[in-house]
Amino acid sequence: MIEKHFTVVDQAGIHARPASILVSTANKFESDIFLVFEGKNTNLKSILGVMSLGVGTGEKISIRSEGPDEEKALDELEKVLRREDLAI
């Protein structure tokens, strides 16, 4: 299992469009991938789960990946977060 920490910088937080991009990216991988926010874990492959967290601007999040392609999955998700100016 590996985990990386980020700070959300998008002015609207993780709203519908960025959540959709993250879920779509996570679903490309076999590993179990979770978004962690304020002690709550949600499956990053579930749009409802991600949206239910209500992550806003300036919030600290973690992405945890566990499985055969965990490193590749986390690297790709980090690229998406940075490319879309969602988090640093």
Buried (B, 14 or more C-beta within 10 A) or exposed (E): EEEBEBEBBBEEBBBEEBBEBBBEBBEEBEBBBBBBBEEEEBBBBBBEBBBEBEBBEEBEBEBBBBEEBBEBBBBBBBEBBEEEEBBE
